[in-house]
């Protein structure tokens, strides 16, 4: 996912290891995706779409 974000958006993604199945994606201090709310892993395309929308 990090490599795809860098390729599609042009920013370097940072992985911060968590515990207990946490899979959250934040950009500019805002939650883009929280697995704890959906119970599912996001698709790569949905994350790229959300990040592009956030970037304007």
Rosetta blueprint (number, residue, H / E / L):
1 X L
2 X H
3 X H
4 X H
5 X H
6 X H
7 X H
8 X H
9 X H
10 X L
11 X L
12 X L
13 X L
14 X L
15 X L
16 X L
17 X L
18 X L
19 X L
20 X L
21 X L
22 X L
23 X L
24 X E
25 X E
26 X E
27 X E
28 X L
29 X L
30 X E
31 X E
32 X E
33 X E
34 X E
35 X H
36 X H
37 X H
38 X H
39 X L
40 X L
41 X L
42 X L
43 X L
44 X H
45 X H
46 X H
47 X H
48 X H
49 X H
50 X H
51 X H
52 X H
53 X H
54 X H
55 X H
56 X L
